């Protein structure tokens, strides 16, 4: 039966536009059969619900992305030295080696270069990461212990004295910790020149062995990492 309009057709009773059954889950009722007062309400409620769902998803994703951006520098770009230093790790005659275990010879670095080194395998905390730098001998001064340097080489703990991150970056001659921008001057005993670190990176006394290899003559002059004095 085709729904009639609201005009009179010559005395016959008008046919209702739709049955009340269309408010249920009747699969035979199309949009044309829904009362006009019901159809907009049903569509707008559904749209608002969908929009709210999308907004919640976007907010959750955005929050996770922001959290990831904050933790990335600590978790992905730096290594944190978590244990307190109990040394000694270095001692007189302990050779400096690179990450592959190769001993460091006098000609390993050119002036202006740096390298992360370690004490040759022996008991120690986290292999005692050490920054080896080389500059012209005449450029060292300030708080540098000249007797701890040899052939332009100086060695400092790589562990930042603020929060224990690795001092992995460099700005010209300045050593920089990427976690909180602590800055240290390797030409002046690695004293703090910026940021929150409370004290210098401790210097390691080094010399050359009879074979022309860099060796320690003792342990770090001060405490490694946060704390200490």
Secondary structure as a PSIPRED ss2 file (coil, helix, strand):
# PSIPRED VFORMAT (PSIPRED V4.0)

   1 X C   1.000  0.000  0.000
   2 X C   1.000  0.000  0.000
   3 X C   1.000  0.000  0.000
   4 X C   1.000  0.000  0.000
   5 X C   1.000  0.000  0.000
   6 X C   1.000  0.000  0.000
   7 X C   1.000  0.000  0.000
   8 X C   1.000  0.000  0.000
   9 X C   1.000  0.000  0.000
  10 X C   1.000  0.000  0.000
  11 X C   1.000  0.000  0.000
  12 X C   1.000  0.000  0.000
  13 X C   1.000  0.000  0.000
  14 X C   1.000  0.000  0.000
  15 X C   1.000  0.000  0.000
  16 X C   1.000  0.000  0.000
  17 X C   1.000  0.000  0.000
  18 X C   1.000  0.000  0.000
  19 X C   1.000  0.000  0.000
  20 X H   0.000  1.000  0.000
  21 X H   0.000  1.000  0.000
  22 X H   0.000  1.000  0.000
  23 X H   0.000  1.000  0.000
  24 X C   1.000  0.000  0.000
  25 X C   1.000  0.000  0.000
  26 X C   1.000  0.000  0.000
  27 X C   1.000  0.000  0.000
  28 X C   1.000  0.000  0.000
  29 X C   1.000  0.000  0.000
  30 X C   1.000  0.000  0.000
  31 X H   0.000  1.000  0.000
  32 X H   0.000  1.000  0.000
  33 X H   0.000  1.000  0.000
  34 X C   1.000  0.000  0.000
  35 X C   1.000  0.000  0.000
  36 X H   0.000  1.000  0.000
  37 X H   0.000  1.000  0.000
  38 X H   0.000  1.000  0.000
  39 X H   0.000  1.000  0.000
  40 X H   0.000  1.000  0.000
  41 X H   0.000  1.000  0.000
  42 X H   0.000  1.000  0.000
  43 X H   0.000  1.000  0.000
  44 X H   0.000  1.000  0.000
  45 X H   0.000  1.000  0.000
  46 X H   0.000  1.000  0.000
  47 X H   0.000  1.000  0.000
  48 X H   0.000  1.000  0.000
  49 X H   0.000  1.000  0.000
  50 X H   0.000  1.000  0.000
  51 X H   0.000  1.000  0.000
  52 X H   0.000  1.000  0.000
  53 X H   0.000  1.000  0.000
  54 X H   0.000  1.000  0.000
  55 X H   0.000  1.000  0.000
  56 X H   0.000  1.000  0.000
  57 X H   0.000  1.000  0.000
  58 X H   0.000  1.000  0.000
  59 X H   0.000  1.000  0.000
  60 X H   0.000  1.000  0.000
  61 X H   0.000  1.000  0.000
  62 X H   0.000  1.000  0.000
  63 X H   0.000  1.000  0.000
  64 X H   0.000  1.000  0.000
  65 X H   0.000  1.000  0.000
  66 X H   0.000  1.000  0.000
  67 X H   0.000  1.000  0.000
  68 X H   0.000  1.000  0.000
  69 X H   0.000  1.000  0.000
  70 X H   0.000  1.000  0.000
  71 X H   0.000  1.000  0.000
  72 X H   0.000  1.000  0.000
  73 X H   0.000  1.000  0.000
  74 X H   0.000  1.000  0.000
  75 X H   0.000  1.000  0.000
  76 X H   0.000  1.000  0.000
  77 X H   0.000  1.000  0.000
  78 X C   1.000  0.000  0.000
  79 X C   1.000  0.000  0.000
  80 X E   0.000  0.000  1.000
  81 X C   1.000  0.000  0.000
  82 X C   1.000  0.000  0.000
  83 X C   1.000  0.000  0.000
  84 X C   1.000  0.000  0.000
  85 X C   1.000  0.000  0.000
  86 X C   1.000  0.000  0.000
  87 X C   1.000  0.000  0.000
  88 X C   1.000  0.000  0.000
  89 X C   1.000  0.000  0.000
  90 X C   1.000  0.000  0.000
  91 X C   1.000  0.000  0.000
  92 X C   1.000  0.000  0.000
  93 X C   1.000  0.000  0.000
  94 X C   1.000  0.000  0.000
  95 X E   0.000  0.000  1.000
  96 X E   0.000  0.000  1.000
  97 X E   0.000  0.000  1.000
  98 X C   1.000  0.000  0.000
  99 X C   1.000  0.000  0.000
 100 X C   1.000  0.000  0.000
 101 X C   1.000  0.000  0.000
 102 X C   1.000  0.000  0.000
 103 X E   0.000  0.000  1.000
 104 X C   1.000  0.000  0.000
 105 X E   0.000  0.000  1.000
 106 X C   1.000  0.000  0.000
 107 X C   1.000  0.000  0.000
 108 X C   1.000  0.000  0.000
 109 X C   1.000  0.000  0.000
 110 X C   1.000  0.000  0.000
 111 X C   1.000  0.000  0.000
 112 X C   1.000  0.000  0.000
 113 X C   1.000  0.000  0.000
 114 X E   0.000  0.000  1.000
 115 X E   0.000  0.000  1.000
 116 X E   0.000  0.000  1.000
 117 X E   0.000  0.000  1.000
 118 X E   0.000  0.000  1.000
 119 X E   0.000  0.000  1.000
 120 X C   1.000  0.000  0.000
 121 X C   1.000  0.000  0.000
 122 X C   1.000  0.000  0.000
 123 X C   1.000  0.000  0.000
 124 X C   1.000  0.000  0.000
 125 X C   1.000  0.000  0.000
 126 X H   0.000  1.000  0.000
 127 X H   0.000  1.000  0.000
 128 X H   0.000  1.000  0.000
 129 X C   1.000  0.000  0.000
 130 X E   0.000  0.000  1.000
 131 X E   0.000  0.000  1.000
 132 X E   0.000  0.000  1.000
 133 X E   0.000  0.000  1.000
 134 X E   0.000  0.000  1.000
 135 X C   1.000  0.000  0.000
 136 X C   1.000  0.000  0.000
 137 X H   0.000  1.000  0.000
 138 X H   0.000  1.000  0.000
 139 X H   0.000  1.000  0.000
 140 X C   1.000  0.000  0.000
 141 X C   1.000  0.000  0.000
 142 X C   1.000  0.000  0.000
 143 X C   1.000  0.000  0.000
 144 X C   1.000  0.000  0.000
 145 X C   1.000  0.000  0.000
 146 X H   0.000  1.000  0.000
 147 X H   0.000  1.000  0.000
 148 X H   0.000  1.000  0.000
 149 X C   1.000  0.000  0.000
 150 X E   0.000  0.000  1.000
 151 X C   1.000  0.000  0.000
 152 X C   1.000  0.000  0.000
 153 X E   0.000  0.000  1.000
 154 X E   0.000  0.000  1.000
 155 X E   0.000  0.000  1.000
 156 X E   0.000  0.000  1.000
 157 X E   0.000  0.000  1.000
 158 X C   1.000  0.000  0.000
 159 X E   0.000  0.000  1.000
 160 X C   1.000  0.000  0.000
 161 X C   1.000  0.000  0.000
 162 X C   1.000  0.000  0.000
 163 X C   1.000  0.000  0.000
 164 X C   1.000  0.000  0.000
 165 X E   0.000  0.000  1.000
 166 X E   0.000  0.000  1.000
 167 X C   1.000  0.000  0.000
 168 X C   1.000  0.000  0.000
 169 X E   0.000  0.000  1.000
 170 X E   0.000  0.000  1.000
 171 X E   0.000  0.000  1.000
 172 X C   1.000  0.000  0.000
 173 X C   1.000  0.000  0.000
 174 X E   0.000  0.000  1.000
 175 X E   0.000  0.000  1.000
 176 X E   0.000  0.000  1.000
 177 X C   1.000  0.000  0.000
 178 X C   1.000  0.000  0.000
 179 X C   1.000  0.000  0.000
 180 X C   1.000  0.000  0.000
 181 X C   1.000  0.000  0.000
 182 X C   1.000  0.000  0.000
 183 X E   0.000  0.000  1.000
 184 X E   0.000  0.000  1.000
 185 X E   0.000  0.000  1.000
 186 X H   0.000  1.000  0.000
 187 X H   0.000  1.000  0.000
 188 X H   0.000  1.000  0.000
 189 X C   1.000  0.000  0.000
 190 X C   1.000  0.000  0.000
 191 X E   0.000  0.000  1.000
 192 X E   0.000  0.000  1.000
 193 X E   0.000  0.000  1.000
 194 X E   0.000  0.000  1.000
 195 X C   1.000  0.000  0.000
 196 X C   1.000  0.000  0.000
 197 X C   1.000  0.000  0.000
 198 X C   1.000  0.000  0.000
 199 X C   1.000  0.000  0.000
 200 X C   1.000  0.000  0.000
 201 X C   1.000  0.000  0.000
 202 X C   1.000  0.000  0.000
 203 X E   0.000  0.000  1.000
 204 X E   0.000  0.000  1.000
 205 X E   0.000  0.000  1.000
 206 X E   0.000  0.000  1.000
 207 X E   0.000  0.000  1.000
 208 X E   0.000  0.000  1.000
 209 X C   1.000  0.000  0.000
 210 X C   1.000  0.000  0.000
 211 X C   1.000  0.000  0.000
 212 X C   1.000  0.000  0.000
 213 X E   0.000  0.000  1.000
 214 X E   0.000  0.000  1.000
 215 X E   0.000  0.000  1.000
 216 X E   0.000  0.000  1.000
 217 X E   0.000  0.000  1.000
 218 X E   0.000  0.000  1.000
 219 X E   0.000  0.000  1.000
 220 X E   0.000  0.000  1.000
 221 X C   1.000  0.000  0.000
 222 X C   1.000  0.000  0.000
 223 X C   1.000  0.000  0.000
 224 X C   1.000  0.000  0.000
 225 X C   1.000  0.000  0.000
 226 X C   1.000  0.000  0.000
 227 X C   1.000  0.000  0.000
 228 X C   1.000  0.000  0.000
 229 X C   1.000  0.000  0.000
